[in-house]
């Protein structure tokens, strides 16, 4: 009887010793089985695309690199999104989802050209080259833009502007090595201007004023917007642009009530305390 009891205790100890290992092996077996099932059964049979207007579904799918027959769960969504946005610059946002058992769903949001950045004049280009060389006289000249570029309101480079482009022209920036699908890069000294430009473009879109702006001039501490074809509106680079645009519209309405619908001149919004000043154009004074 004692001998039997000893054997029972030994078996119980062995079971206790190998229990955790057995559980781990079971978990690994389940993981392997699930992975194998996903690999065998979840294959891409269809790619669905929605939201595109400028590009075709075929162009979106080709840019994604997704292959029919590939594994549904091994797709790298980040890499696919980056590839689409780089190859097709007008795609600004997109989502990629799996629709079991065999479909990939791509939803895109395309952007529009909000402005065209003009080629810098000779003096500005020379100053940019000097800044980028940083005192190195033997440095190779930086590749600056040799043509105007269309950009989105967030500063994404879309494509070189056609010769007959009517998109809002912007001067005062020096584009460095522009490439479709990337973002506008400028010298360090111009980054405040670039930030102001994108903030202004987004505010104009939100206030539905984009169509009433005909040019933007960026300077070191301020910018000037040509508004309604009759007003030069001056703003500081660090302005609250949504407020400024609303104020600009209110000032215009008040001026037209006082001086008639053809009134023209300069609206100065660079003053403190959110005030505005106006001077009539000489030919309407």
VOTILO-168361 format. One record per residue: x negated, y negated, z negated of N, C-alpha, C, O, CB in turn; chain. Coordinates in steps of 0.2 Angstrom, whole numbers, plus 5000, padded with zeros to 4 digits. Glycine has a CB too. Example, Ala and Ser with C-alpha at 12.3 -4.5 7.8 and 13.67 -1.06 7.14 Angstrom:
<pts>
 n.east n.north n.up ca.east ca.north ca.up c.east c.north c.up o.east o.north o.up cb.east cb.north cb.up kette
   4934    5028 4961    4938     5022  4961   4934    5016 4961   4929    5017 4958    4943     5022  4955     A
   4936    5011 4965    4932     5005  4964   4936    5000 4961   4933    4994 4960    4930     5003  4971     A
</pts>
This chain:
<pts>
 n.east n.north n.up ca.east ca.north ca.up c.east c.north c.up o.east o.north o.up cb.east cb.north cb.up kette
   4996    5006 5000    5000     5000  5000   4996    4994 5000   4997    4989 5004    5005     5000  4994     A
   4991    4993 4996    4986     4987  4996   4983    4986 5003   4982    4981 5005    4981     4988  4991     A
   4981    4992 5006    4978     4991  5013   4983    4988 5018   4981    4984 5022    4976     4998  5015     A
   4989    4990 5017    4994     4987  5022   4995    4980 5021   4995    4976 5026    5001     4991  5021     A
   4995    4978 5015    4996     4971  5013   4990    4967 5016   4991    4961 5018    4997     4970  5005     A
   4984    4970 5015    4978     4966  5018   4979    4965 5025   4977    4959 5028    4972     4970  5016     A
   4981    4970 5029    4981     4969  5036   4987    4964 5038   4986    4960 5043    4983     4976  5039     A
   4992    4964 5034    4997     4959  5036   4995    4952 5035   4996    4947 5039    5003     4960  5031     A
   4991    4951 5029    4988     4944  5028   4983    4942 5034   4983    4936 5035    4985     4944  5021     A
   4979    4947 5036    4975     4946  5041   4978    4943 5048   4976    4939 5051    4970     4952  5043     A
   4984    4947 5049    4987     4945  5055   4991    4938 5055   4990    4934 5060    4993     4950  5057     A
   4993    4937 5049    4996     4930  5048   4991    4925 5048   4992    4919 5051    4999     4930  5041     A
   4985    4926 5046    4979     4921  5046   4977    4920 5054   4976    4914 5056    4973     4923  5042     A
   4977    4925 5057    4975     4925  5064   4980    4921 5068   4979    4917 5073    4974     4932  5068     A
   4987    4922 5067    4992     4918  5070   4992    4911 5069   4992    4907 5073    4999     4921  5068     A
   4990    4910 5062    4990     4903  5060   4984    4899 5063   4984    4893 5065    4989     4902  5053     A
   4978    4903 5064    4972     4900  5067   4973    4899 5075   4971    4894 5077    4966     4905  5066     A
   4976    4903 5078    4977     4902  5086   4984    4899 5088   4985    4898 5094    4977     4909  5089     A
   4988    4897 5083    4994     4894  5084   4993    4887 5088   4996    4887 5093    4998     4893  5078     A
   4989    4883 5086    4988     4876  5089   4986    4877 5096   4988    4874 5101    4984     4872  5085     A
   4981    4882 5097    4978     4883  5103   4983    4886 5108   4983    4884 5114    4972     4888  5103     A
   4987    4890 5106    4993     4893  5110   4998    4887 5112   5000    4887 5118    4997     4898  5106     A
   4999    4883 5107    5004     4877  5109   5001    4873 5114   5004    4870 5119    5006     4873  5103     A
   4994    4871 5114    4991     4867  5118   4991    4870 5125   4992    4867 5130    4983     4866  5116     A
   4989    4877 5126    4989     4880  5132   4996    4880 5135   4997    4879 5141    4987     4888  5131     A
   5002    4881 5131    5008     4880  5134   5010    4873 5137   5013    4873 5142    5013     4882  5128     A
   5008    4868 5133    5009     4861  5136   5005    4860 5142   5008    4857 5147    5006     4856  5131     A
   4998    4863 5143    4995     4862  5149   4998    4866 5154   4998    4863 5160    4988     4865  5148     A
   5001    4872 5153    5004     4876  5158   5010    4872 5161   5011    4872 5167    5006     4882  5155     A
   5014    4869 5156    5020     4865  5159   5018    4859 5163   5021    4857 5168    5024     4862  5153     A
   5012    4855 5161    5010     4850  5165   5008    4852 5172   5009    4849 5177    5004     4846  5161     A
   5004    4857 5172    5001     4860  5178   5007    4862 5183   5007    4861 5189    4997     4866  5177     A
   5012    4865 5180    5018     4867  5184   5022    4861 5186   5024    4861 5192    5023     4871  5179     A
   5023    4856 5182    5026     4850  5185   5022    4846 5190   5025    4844 5195    5027     4845  5179     A
   5016    4846 5189    5011     4843  5194   5012    4846 5201   5012    4844 5206    5004     4842  5192     A
   5011    4853 5200    5012     4857  5206   5019    4856 5210   5019    4856 5216    5010     4865  5205     A
   5024    4856 5205    5031     4855  5208   5031    4848 5212   5034    4848 5217    5036     4855  5203     A
   5028    4843 5209    5029     4836  5212   5025    4836 5218   5027    4833 5223    5026     4831  5207     A
   5019    4840 5218    5015     4840  5224   5018    4844 5230   5018    4842 5236    5008     4843  5223     A
   5022    4849 5228    5025     4853  5233   5031    4851 5236   5033    4851 5242    5026     4860  5231     A
   5036    4848 5231    5042     4847  5233   5044    4839 5234   5048    4838 5239    5047     4849  5227     A
   5040    4835 5231    5041     4828  5232   5037    4825 5237   5032    4822 5236    5041     4824  5225     A
   5039    4825 5244    5035     4823  5249   5039    4817 5252   5045    4817 5252    5034     4828  5255     A
   5035    4812 5255    5038     4806  5258   5041    4809 5265   5037    4811 5270    5033     4801  5259     A
   5048    4808 5266    5051     4810  5272   5054    4803 5275   5055    4803 5281    5057     4815  5271     A
   5054    4798 5272    5057     4792  5274   5055    4786 5271   5054    4786 5264    5065     4792  5274     A
   5054    4780 5274    5052     4774  5271   5057    4769 5273   5058    4767 5279    5045     4771  5273     A
   5061    4766 5268    5066     4761  5270   5063    4754 5268   5060    4753 5263    5072     4763  5265     A
   5065    4749 5273    5062     4742  5272   5068    4738 5272   5073    4738 5277    5057     4741  5277     A
   5069    4733 5268    5074     4728  5268   5071    4721 5266   5066    4720 5263    5080     4729  5263     A
   5074    4716 5268    5072     4709  5267   5068    4706 5272   5067    4700 5271    5069     4709  5260     A
   5066    4709 5277    5061     4706  5282   5065    4703 5288   5070    4705 5290    5056     4712  5285     A
   5062    4697 5290    5065     4693  5295   5060    4692 5301   5061    4693 5307    5068     4687  5293     A
   5054    4689 5298    5049     4688  5303   5046    4694 5306   5044    4695 5312    5044     4684  5300     A
   5045    4699 5302    5042     4705  5303   5047    4711 5304   5052    4711 5301    5036     4708  5298     A
   5045    4716 5308    5049     4722  5309   5048    4727 5304   5043    4727 5300    5048     4725  5316     A
   5053    4731 5303    5052     4737  5298   5046    4741 5300   5042    4743 5296    5058     4742  5298     A
   5045    4742 5307    5039     4746  5309   5032    4742 5307   5027    4746 5305    5039     4747  5316     A
   5032    4736 5307    5026     4732  5305   5025    4733 5298   5019    4733 5296    5026     4725  5307     A
   5030    4732 5294    5029     4733  5287   5027    4740 5285   5022    4741 5281    5036     4732  5283     A
   5029    4745 5288    5027     4752  5286   5020    4753 5288   5016    4756 5285    5032     4757  5290     A
   5018    4751 5294    5012     4752  5297   5007    4748 5292   5001    4751 5291    5011     4749  5304     A
   5008    4742 5290    5004     4738  5285   5003    4742 5278   4998    4741 5275    5006     4731  5284     A
   5008    4745 5276    5008     4749  5270   5004    4755 5270   5001    4756 5264    5015     4751  5268     A
   5002    4758 5275    4998     4764  5276   5001    4770 5273   4998    4775 5273    4992     4762  5272     A
   5008    4770 5272    5011     4776  5269   5012    4781 5275   5014    4779 5280    5018     4774  5266     A
   5010    4787 5273    5011     4792  5278   5017    4797 5277   5018    4799 5271    5004     4796  5279     A
   5021    4798 5282    5026     4803  5281   5023    4810 5279   5018    4812 5283    5031     4804  5287     A
   5025    4813 5274    5023     4820  5272   5018    4819 5266   5016    4824 5263    5019     4823  5278     A
   5016    4813 5265    5012     4811  5259   5016    4813 5252   5022    4813 5252    5009     4804  5259     A
   5012    4813 5247    5015     4814  5241   5018    4808 5238   5015    4803 5238    5010     4817  5236     A
   5024    4809 5236    5028     4803  5233   5026    4800 5227   5026    4794 5226    5036     4805  5232     A
   5022    4804 5223    5020     4801  5216   5013    4800 5216   5010    4797 5211    5021     4807  5211     A
   5009    4801 5222    5002     4799  5222   5001    4792 5225   4995    4790 5226    4998     4805  5225     A
   5006    4789 5227    5005     4783  5231   5003    4777 5226   5006    4777 5220    5012     4781  5234     A
   4999    4773 5228    4996     4768  5224   5000    4761 5226   4999    4758 5231    4988     4766  5225     A
   5005    4759 5222    5009     4754  5223   5005    4747 5224   5007    4743 5228    5015     4753  5218     A
   5001    4746 5219    4997     4740  5219   4993    4739 5226   4993    4734 5229    4992     4740  5213     A
   4990    4745 5228    4986     4745  5234   4990    4744 5240   4988    4740 5245    4982     4751  5235     A
   4996    4747 5240    5001     4746  5246   5003    4739 5246   5003    4736 5252    5007     4751  5245     A
   5005    4736 5241    5007     4729  5241   5002    4724 5243   5003    4720 5247    5009     4727  5234     A
   4996    4725 5241    4990     4721  5243   4989    4721 5250   4988    4716 5254    4984     4723  5239     A
   4989    4728 5253    4988     4729  5260   4993    4725 5264   4992    4722 5269    4988     4736  5262     A
   5000    4725 5262    5005     4722  5266   5004    4715 5266   5005    4711 5271    5012     4724  5263     A
   5003    4712 5260    5003     4705  5259   4997    4702 5263   4997    4696 5265    5002     4703  5252     A
   4991    4706 5263    4985     4703  5267   4986    4704 5275   4984    4699 5278    4979     4708  5265     A
   4989    4709 5277    4990     4710  5284   4996    4706 5287   4995    4704 5293    4991     4717  5286     A
   5001    4705 5283    5007     4701  5285   5007    4695 5280   5011    4695 5276    5013     4706  5285     A
   5004    4690 5282    5003     4684  5277   5010    4681 5275   5011    4678 5269    4999     4679  5280     A
   5015    4681 5279    5022     4678  5277   5025    4682 5272   5031    4680 5270    5026     4677  5283     A
   5023    4688 5270    5026     4692  5265   5023    4689 5258   5017    4690 5257    5025     4700  5266     A
   5027    4686 5254    5025     4683  5248   5026    4688 5242   5021    4688 5238    5028     4677  5247     A
   5032    4691 5242    5033     4696  5236   5036    4702 5239   5039    4702 5244    5038     4692  5231     A
   5035    4708 5235    5038     4714  5237   5039    4718 5231   5035    4718 5227    5034     4717  5243     A
   5043    4723 5232    5044     4728  5227   5044    4735 5230   5046    4736 5236    5050     4728  5222     A
   5041    4740 5227    5041     4747  5230   5043    4752 5225   5041    4752 5219    5033     4749  5232     A
   5049    4755 5227    5052     4760  5222   5053    4767 5226   5053    4767 5232    5059     4757  5220     A
   5053    4772 5222    5054     4779  5224   5061    4780 5223   5064    4779 5218    5050     4784  5220     A
   5064    4783 5228    5071     4786  5228   5071    4793 5229   5070    4795 5235    5076     4782  5234     A
   5072    4797 5224    5071     4804  5225   5077    4807 5229   5082    4804 5229    5071     4807  5218     A
   5075    4812 5233    5069     4816  5232   5063    4814 5237   5058    4817 5236    5071     4823  5233     A
   5065    4810 5242    5059     4809  5247   5059    4803 5250   5056    4802 5256    5061     4815  5252     A
   5061    4797 5247    5061     4791  5250   5057    4785 5247   5058    4785 5240    5069     4788  5251     A
   5054    4781 5250    5051     4775  5247   5054    4769 5250   5056    4769 5256    5043     4775  5249     A
   5056    4765 5245    5060     4759  5247   5056    4753 5246   5054    4752 5240    5067     4759  5242     A
   5055    4749 5251    5051     4743  5251   5055    4737 5252   5059    4737 5257    5045     4743  5256     A
   5056    4732 5247    5060     4726  5248   5055    4720 5248   5051    4719 5243    5065     4726  5242     A
   5055    4716 5253    5051     4711  5254   5054    4704 5253   5060    4704 5255    5047     4711  5261     A
   5051    4699 5251    5053     4692  5252   5048    4688 5256   5042    4688 5254    5054     4689  5244     A
   5050    4685 5261    5045     4682  5265   5045    4674 5264   5050    4672 5261    5047     4683  5273     A
   5040    4671 5265    5039     4664  5263   5039    4660 5270   5039    4663 5275    5033     4662  5259     A
   5040    4653 5270    5040     4649  5275   5034    4644 5275   5031    4643 5269    5047     4645  5276     A
   5032    4642 5280    5026     4637  5280   5029    4631 5277   5034    4628 5280    5023     4636  5287     A
   5026    4628 5272    5028     4622  5268   5024    4616 5270   5026    4611 5270    5028     4623  5261     A
   5018    4617 5273    5014     4612  5274   5008    4614 5279   5007    4620 5279    5010     4608  5268     A
   5005    4609 5282    4999     4611  5286   4993    4607 5284   4994    4601 5284    5000     4610  5294     A
   4988    4610 5282    4982     4606  5279   4977    4604 5285   4975    4609 5289    4978     4611  5274     A
   4976    4598 5286    4972     4595  5292   4965    4597 5291   4963    4598 5285    4974     4588  5293     A
   4961    4597 5296    4954     4597  5296   4951    4591 5293   4953    4585 5294    4951     4598  5303     A
   4947    4591 5288    4944     4585  5285   4940    4581 5289   4937    4583 5294    4940     4587  5279     A
   4940    4574 5288    4936     4570  5292   4929    4571 5291   4927    4575 5286    4938     4562  5291     A
   4924    4568 5295    4917     4569  5295   4914    4568 5288   4910    4572 5285    4914     4565  5300     A
   4916    4562 5285    4913     4560  5279   4915    4565 5273   4911    4567 5269    4915     4553  5277     A
   4922    4567 5273    4924     4572  5268   4921    4579 5269   4919    4582 5264    4932     4573  5268     A
   4920    4581 5275    4917     4587  5276   4909    4587 5274   4907    4592 5271    4917     4589  5284     A
   4906    4582 5275    4899     4581  5273   4898    4581 5266   4894    4584 5263    4896     4575  5276     A
   4903    4578 5262    4903     4578  5255   4904    4585 5252   4901    4587 5247    4908     4573  5252     A
   4909    4588 5255    4910     4595  5253   4904    4600 5254   4902    4604 5250    4916     4598  5257     A
   4901    4599 5260    4895     4603  5261   4889    4602 5256   4886    4606 5253    4892     4602  5268     A
   4888    4595 5254    4883     4593  5249   4885    4596 5242   4881    4599 5239    4883     4586  5249     A
   4892    4596 5240    4894     4599  5234   4893    4606 5234   4890    4609 5229    4901     4597  5233     A
   4895    4610 5239    4894     4617  5239   4887    4619 5239   4885    4624 5237    4898     4620  5245     A
   4882    4615 5242    4875     4617  5243   4872    4616 5236   4867    4619 5234    4871     4613  5248     A
   4875    4612 5231    4873     4611  5225   4865    4609 5224   4862    4611 5220    4874     4617  5220     A
   4863    4605 5229    4856     4602  5229   4851    4607 5232   4845    4605 5233    4854     4601  5222     A
   4853    4612 5235    4849     4617  5238   4849    4615 5245   4853    4616 5249    4851     4624  5238     A
   4843    4612 5247    4842     4609  5254   4842    4614 5259   4843    4613 5265    4836     4605  5254     A
   4840    4621 5257    4839     4626  5262   4845    4630 5263   4846    4635 5266    4833     4630  5260     A
   4851    4628 5259    4857     4632  5259   4860    4632 5266   4860    4627 5269    4862     4630  5254     A
   4863    4638 5268    4867     4638  5274   4873    4634 5273   4876    4634 5268    4869     4645  5276     A
   4875    4630 5278    4882     4626  5278   4888    4631 5277   4888    4636 5279    4883     4622  5285     A
   4892    4629 5272    4898     4633  5271   4903    4633 5277   4903    4628 5280    4901     4630  5264     A
   4906    4638 5278    4911     4639  5283   4917    4635 5282   4922    4637 5278    4913     4646  5285     A
   4918    4629 5284    4924     4625  5283   4929    4626 5289   4927    4628 5294    4922     4617  5282     A
   4935    4624 5287    4940     4625  5292   4939    4620 5298   4937    4614 5298    4947     4623  5289     A
   4940    4623 5304    4939     4619  5310   4946    4618 5314   4946    4615 5319    4934     4623  5315     A
   4951    4620 5310    4958     4619  5313   4963    4618 5307   4961    4620 5302    4960     4624  5318     A
   4968    4615 5309    4973     4615  5303   4976    4621 5302   4977    4626 5306    4979     4610  5306     A
   4978    4622 5295    4981     4629  5293   4988    4628 5290   4989    4623 5286    4976     4632  5288     A
   4992    4632 5292    4999     4632  5288   4998    4636 5282   4995    4641 5281    5004     4636  5293     A
   5001    4633 5276    5001     4636  5270   5008    4637 5267   5013    4633 5269    4997     4632  5265     A
   5009    4641 5262    5016     4642  5259   5016    4637 5253   5011    4633 5252    5017     4649  5256     A
   5021    4636 5250    5022     4631  5244   5017    4633 5239   5016    4629 5234    5029     4631  5242     A
   5015    4639 5238    5011     4641  5233   5003    4641 5235   4999    4643 5231    5012     4648  5231     A
   5002    4639 5241    4995     4638  5244   4992    4644 5247   4986    4645 5248    4991     4637  5238     A
   4997    4649 5249    4994     4655  5253   4993    4653 5260   4997    4649 5263    4999     4661  5253     A
   4987    4655 5263    4986     4653  5270   4990    4658 5275   4989    4664 5274    4978     4654  5271     A
   4993    4655 5279    4998     4659  5284   4995    4661 5290   4994    4666 5293    5004     4656  5284     A
   4993    4655 5294    4990     4656  5300   4988    4649 5303   4990    4644 5300    4995     4659  5306     A
   4983    4648 5308    4981     4642  5311   4988    4638 5313   4992    4642 5316    4976     4642  5316     A
   4988    4632 5312    4994     4628  5314   4994    4628 5322   4989    4626 5325    4995     4621  5311     A
   5000    4629 5325    5000     4628  5332   4999    4621 5334   5001    4616 5330    5007     4631  5335     A
   4997    4619 5340    4996     4612  5342   5003    4608 5342   5002    4602 5340    4994     4612  5349     A
   5008    4611 5343    5015     4607  5342   5018    4608 5336   5024    4607 5335    5019     4610  5348     A
   5015    4610 5331    5018     4611  5324   5021    4605 5321   5017    4600 5321    5013     4614  5319     A
   5027    4605 5319    5030     4600  5315   5030    4600 5308   5034    4596 5304    5037     4599  5318     A
   5027    4605 5305    5026     4606  5298   5023    4601 5295   5018    4598 5297    5023     4613  5296     A
   5025    4599 5289    5022     4593  5285   5015    4593 5284   5012    4598 5282    5025     4594  5278     A
   5012    4588 5287    5004     4587  5287   5002    4585 5281   5004    4580 5277    5002     4583  5293     A
   4996    4588 5279    4993     4586  5272   4985    4584 5274   4982    4588 5277    4993     4592  5267     A
   4983    4578 5272    4976     4576  5272   4973    4575 5265   4976    4574 5261    4975     4570  5277     A
   4966    4576 5265    4963     4575  5259   4960    4581 5255   4958    4581 5250    4967     4572  5254     A
   4961    4587 5259    4958     4593  5256   4953    4596 5261   4954    4595 5267    4964     4598  5255     A
   4948    4600 5259    4943     4603  5263   4944    4611 5262   4942    4613 5257    4936     4601  5261     A
   4947    4614 5267    4948     4621  5266   4941    4625 5268   4938    4624 5273    4953     4623  5271     A
   4939    4629 5263    4933     4633  5264   4935    4640 5266   4939    4644 5263    4929     4634  5257     A
   4932    4642 5272    4932     4649  5274   4940    4652 5274   4941    4657 5272    4928     4654  5271     A
   4944    4648 5278    4951     4650  5278   4952    4657 5281   4949    4658 5286    4956     4645  5281     A
   4957    4661 5278    4958     4667  5281   4965    4669 5280   4968    4669 5274    4953     4673  5278     A
   4969    4671 5285    4976     4673  5284   4977    4678 5279   4974    4683 5279    4979     4675  5291     A
   4982    4677 5274    4983     4682  5269   4980    4680 5262   4982    4682 5257    4981     4688  5271     A
   4975    4675 5263    4972     4673  5256   4975    4667 5254   4980    4664 5257    4964     4672  5258     A
   4972    4664 5249    4974     4657  5246   4969    4652 5248   4963    4653 5248    4975     4658  5239     A
   4972    4646 5249    4968     4640  5251   4962    4639 5245   4964    4638 5239    4972     4634  5251     A
   4956    4639 5248    4950     4637  5243   4947    4631 5245   4946    4629 5251    4945     4643  5244     A
   4946    4627 5240    4943     4620  5241   4937    4619 5236   4936    4623 5231    4948     4615  5240     A
   4933    4614 5237    4927     4613  5233   4930    4611 5226   4936    4609 5225    4923     4607  5235     A
   4926    4612 5221    4928     4611  5214   4931    4604 5213   4936    4603 5209    4922     4612  5209     A
   4928    4599 5216    4930     4592  5215   4937    4591 5218   4940    4586 5216    4925     4587  5218     A
   4940    4595 5222    4946     4595  5225   4952    4599 5222   4957    4599 5224    4946     4596  5232     A
   4950    4603 5217    4955     4608  5214   4961    4604 5211   4966    4607 5211    4951     4612  5209     A
   4959    4598 5208    4965     4595  5205   4970    4593 5210   4976    4593 5209    4963     4589  5201     A
   4967    4591 5216    4972     4589  5222   4976    4595 5224   4982    4594 5225    4967     4586  5228     A
   4972    4601 5225    4976     4607  5227   4981    4608 5222   4987    4610 5224    4971     4612  5228     A
   4980    4608 5216    4985     4610  5211   4991    4605 5211   4997    4607 5211    4982     4610  5204     A
   4989    4599 5212    4995     4594  5213   4999    4595 5219   5005    4594 5219    4992     4587  5213     A
   4996    4597 5225    4999     4598  5231   5004    4604 5230   5010    4603 5232    4994     4600  5237     A
   5002    4610 5227    5006     4615  5227   5012    4614 5222   5018    4616 5223    5003     4622  5224     A
   5011    4610 5216    5016     4608  5212   5021    4604 5215   5027    4604 5214    5013     4605  5206     A
   5019    4599 5219    5023     4594  5223   5027    4598 5228   5033    4597 5229    5019     4589  5227     A
   5024    4603 5232    5028     4607  5237   5034    4611 5234   5039    4611 5236    5023     4611  5241     A
   5032    4614 5228    5037     4618  5224   5043    4614 5222   5048    4615 5222    5034     4622  5219     A
   5041    4608 5219    5046     4603  5216   5050    4601 5222   5056    4600 5221    5043     4597  5213     A
   5047    4599 5228    5051     4597  5234   5056    4602 5236   5062    4601 5238    5047     4595  5239     A
   5054    4608 5236    5058     4614  5238   5064    4614 5233   5070    4615 5235    5054     4621  5238     A
   5063    4614 5226    5068     4614  5221   5073    4609 5222   5079    4609 5221    5065     4615  5214     A
   5070    4603 5223    5075     4597  5224   5078    4596 5231   5081    4591 5232    5071     4591  5222     A
   5076    4601 5235    5079     4600  5242   5077    4594 5246   5081    4591 5249    5087     4601  5242     A
   5071    4592 5245    5068     4586  5248   5063    4587 5254   5060    4583 5257    5066     4581  5243     A
   5061    4594 5255    5056     4595  5259   5057    4592 5266   5052    4589 5269    5055     4603  5260     A
   5063    4592 5269    5064     4590  5275   5064    4582 5276   5063    4579 5281    5071     4592  5277     A
   5063    4579 5270    5063     4571  5270   5056    4569 5269   5055    4563 5269    5068     4568  5265     A
   5051    4573 5268    5044     4571  5268   5041    4572 5274   5041    4577 5278    5041     4575  5262     A
   5037    4567 5277    5034     4568  5283   5026    4568 5283   5023    4569 5288    5036     4562  5288     A
   5023    4566 5277    5016     4567  5277   5014    4567 5269   5018    4564 5265    5012     4562  5281     A
   5008    4569 5268    5005     4569  5261   4998    4567 5261   4994    4571 5265    5006     4576  5257     A
   4996    4562 5258    4989     4560  5258   4986    4561 5251   4989    4558 5246    4988     4553  5260     A
   4981    4565 5250    4978     4567  5243   4972    4563 5242   4967    4563 5247    4977     4574  5242     A
   4971    4560 5237    4965     4556  5235   4963    4558 5228   4966    4562 5225    4967     4548  5235     A
   4957    4556 5226    4954     4558  5219   4959    4558 5213   4959    4562 5209    4948     4555  5218     A
   4963    4552 5213    4967     4552  5207   4974    4551 5208   4978    4551 5204    4965     4545  5203     A
   4976    4550 5215    4983     4550  5216   4985    4553 5223   4980    4555 5227    4985     4542  5216     A
   4991    4553 5225    4993     4555  5231   4999    4550 5234   5002    4547 5230    4996     4563  5231     A
   4999    4550 5240    5004     4546  5243   5009    4550 5248   5006    4554 5252    5001     4540  5247     A
   5015    4550 5247    5020     4554  5251   5024    4549 5255   5026    4544 5253    5025     4558  5246     A
   5024    4551 5262    5029     4547  5266   5036    4550 5266   5037    4556 5267    5026     4547  5274     A
   5040    4546 5264    5047     4548  5262   5052    4545 5267   5052    4538 5267    5049     4547  5255     A
   5057    4549 5269    5062     4546  5274   5060    4542 5279   5064    4538 5282    5067     4542  5269     A
   5054    4542 5281    5051     4539  5287   5050    4531 5286   5048    4528 5290    5056     4540  5293     A
   5052    4529 5280    5052     4522  5278   5048    4520 5272   5047    4514 5271    5059     4519  5278     A
   5046    4525 5268    5043     4523  5261   5037    4527 5260   5036    4533 5262    5048     4525  5256     A
   5032    4523 5258    5026     4526  5255   5026    4527 5248   5027    4522 5244    5019     4522  5257     A
   5027    4533 5245    5028     4534  5238   5021    4536 5235   5019    4541 5236    5034     4539  5237     A
   5019    4532 5230    5012     4534  5226   5014    4537 5220   5018    4535 5216    5008     4528  5226     A
   5010    4543 5218    5011     4546  5212   5004    4548 5210   4999    4549 5213    5015     4553  5213     A
   5004    4549 5203    4997     4552  5200   4997    4559 5201   5002    4563 5202    4997     4550  5192     A
   4991    4562 5201    4990     4569  5202   4993    4574 5197   4995    4579 5198    4983     4571  5203     A
   4993    4571 5191    4996     4575  5185   5003    4573 5184   5005    4574 5178    4991     4574  5179     A
   5007    4571 5189    5014     4569  5188   5018    4575 5186   5017    4581 5187    5016     4565  5194     A
   5024    4573 5183    5029     4578  5183   5033    4577 5189   5037    4572 5190    5034     4576  5176     A
   5032    4581 5194    5034     4580  5201   5042    4580 5202   5044    4577 5206    5030     4584  5206     A
   5045    4585 5198    5052     4585  5199   5055    4579 5196   5060    4576 5200    5055     4591  5194     A
   5053    4576 5191    5055     4570  5189   5054    4564 5194   5058    4560 5195    5052     4568  5182     A
   5048    4564 5196    5046     4559  5201   5050    4559 5207   5052    4554 5210    5038     4559  5203     A
   5051    4565 5210    5055     4565  5216   5063    4563 5215   5066    4560 5219    5055     4573  5218     A
   5065    4565 5209    5072     4562  5207   5072    4555 5207   5077    4551 5209    5074     4565  5201     A
   5067    4552 5203    5066     4545  5203   5065    4541 5210   5068    4536 5211    5060     4543  5198     A
   5061    4544 5214    5060     4542  5221   5067    4541 5224   5068    4536 5228    5055     4546  5224     A
   5071    4547 5224    5077     4547  5227   5082    4541 5224   5086    4538 5228    5081     4553  5227     A
   5082    4540 5218    5086     4535  5215   5084    4528 5217   5088    4524 5218    5086     4536  5207     A
   5078    4527 5217    5075     4521  5219   5077    4519 5226   5079    4513 5228    5067     4520  5218     A
   5076    4524 5230    5078     4523  5237   5086    4521 5238   5088    4516 5242    5077     4529  5242     A
   5090    4525 5234    5097     4523  5235   5099    4516 5232   5103    4512 5235    5101     4528  5230     A
   5095    4514 5227    5096     4507  5224   5094    4502 5229   5097    4497 5230    5093     4506  5217     A
   5088    4503 5232    5085     4498  5237   5090    4498 5243   5091    4492 5246    5078     4501  5239     A
   5093    4503 5245    5097     4503  5251   5103    4499 5250   5106    4496 5254    5099     4510  5254     A
   5106    4500 5243    5112     4496  5241   5110    4488 5241   5114    4484 5243    5114     4498  5235     A
   5104    4486 5239    5102     4479  5239   5100    4476 5245   5102    4471 5247    5096     4479  5234     A
   5096    4480 5249    5093     4477  5255   5095    4480 5262   5093    4478 5267    5085     4478  5255     A
   5100    4485 5262    5102     4488  5268   5099    4495 5269   5094    4496 5266    5101     4483  5274     A
   5102    4498 5274    5099     4505  5275   5093    4506 5279   5090    4511 5279    5104     4509  5280     A
   5090    4500 5281    5084     4500  5285   5078    4498 5281   5072    4497 5283    5084     4496  5291     A
   5079    4497 5274    5074     4494  5270   5068    4499 5270   5069    4505 5270    5077     4493  5263     A
   5062    4496 5270    5056     4500  5270   5050    4497 5265   5051    4491 5264    5053     4501  5277     A
   5046    4501 5263    5040     4498  5259   5037    4503 5255   5037    4509 5257    5043     4493  5254     A
   5034    4501 5249    5030     4506  5245   5033    4506 5238   5035    4501 5235    5023     4503  5244     A
   5034    4512 5236    5037     4514  5229   5031    4516 5225   5028    4522 5227    5043     4519  5229     A
   5029    4513 5220    5024     4515  5215   5026    4518 5209   5029    4515 5205    5019     4508  5213     A
   5025    4525 5209    5027     4529  5203   5021    4531 5199   5021    4535 5195    5031     4535  5205     A
   5016    4527 5199    5010     4528  5195   5010    4525 5189   5005    4525 5185    5003     4527  5199     A
   5015    4521 5187    5015     4516  5181   5017    4521 5175   5019    4526 5176    5020     4511  5182     A
   5015    4518 5169    5016     4522  5163   5024    4521 5162   5028    4518 5165    5012     4519  5157     A
   5026    4525 5157    5033     4525  5154   5038    4527 5160   5044    4525 5160    5035     4518  5151     A
   5036    4531 5165    5041     4533  5170   5044    4528 5173   5050    4528 5175    5046     4538  5167     A
   5041    4522 5175    5044     4517  5178   5042    4517 5185   5038    4521 5187    5041     4510  5175     A
   5045    4512 5189    5043     4512  5196   5043    4505 5198   5046    4500 5196    5049     4516  5200     A
   5039    4503 5203    5038     4497  5206   5039    4497 5214   5037    4502 5217    5031     4493  5204     A
   5042    4492 5217    5043     4492  5224   5040    4486 5227   5041    4480 5225    5050     4493  5225     A
   5037    4487 5233    5036     4481  5237   5038    4482 5244   5037    4487 5247    5028     4480  5237     A
   5041    4477 5247    5044     4477  5254   5039    4477 5259   5033    4474 5258    5049     4471  5255     A
   5040    4481 5264    5035     4481  5270   5036    4474 5273   5041    4471 5273    5037     4487  5275     A
   5030    4472 5276    5029     4465  5279   5035    4464 5284   5037    4458 5284    5023     4464  5282     A
   5036    4469 5288    5041     4467  5294   5048    4467 5291   5053    4465 5295    5040     4472  5299     A
   5049    4469 5285    5056     4468  5282   5057    4464 5277   5062    4463 5274    5059     4475  5280     A
   5051    4460 5275    5051     4456  5269   5055    4450 5271   5056    4445 5267    5044     4454  5267     A
</pts>
